[in-house]
Amino acid sequence: MKQINDDQALVTKAFLRETLKNELRHYATKADMDQLEVRIEDKLEIHRDQILTKMDQIIGELAQMREEREFERYDKDKLEKNVADHEERIIKLETKKTPSRH
């Protein structure tokens, strides 16, 4: 910090401005913060795009799994209906009296 000479009784605006400027030189300025903000936004956009791309892949896989599950459910229902129908037919055939051979 700059010292005041004995013959300078008053602190001037210029002295205060220069002192403040020297003291604040290590801190970021508005321009520095704006550049930093732009760089951060650029990096976030890249990561956002990567995340959205991965989420699209996951959603696609989930949709495919759901579709496959619907087909499996349809096949299972159809098979259960056929089995039930066969059981009824077998019961009818078994309960029919066979003609006697006398």
HUHUBEL-V396734 format. One record per backbone hydrogen bond with DSSP energy under -0.5 kcal/mol. NH is the residue of the N-H (numbers start at 1). CO is the residue of the C=O. Records with the same first field share a line. If there is no record, write none. Layout:
# HUHUBEL-V396734
NH: CO ; CO
This chain:
# HUHUBEL-V396734
8: 5
9: 7
12: 10
16: 12
17: 13
18: 14
19: 15
20: 16
21: 17
22: 18
23: 19
24: 20
25: 22
27: 24
33: 29
34: 30
35: 31
36: 32
37: 33
38: 34
39: 35
40: 36
41: 37
42: 38
43: 39
44: 40
45: 41
46: 42
47: 43
48: 44
49: 45
50: 46
51: 47
52: 48
53: 49
54: 50
55: 51
56: 52
57: 53
58: 54
59: 55
60: 56
61: 57
62: 58
63: 59
64: 60
65: 61
66: 62
67: 63
68: 64
69: 65
70: 66
71: 67
72: 68
73: 69
74: 70
75: 71
76: 72
77: 73
78: 74
79: 75
80: 76
81: 77
82: 78
83: 79
84: 80
85: 81
86: 82
87: 83
88: 84
89: 85
90: 86
91: 87
92: 88
93: 89
94: 90
95: 91
96: 92
102: 100
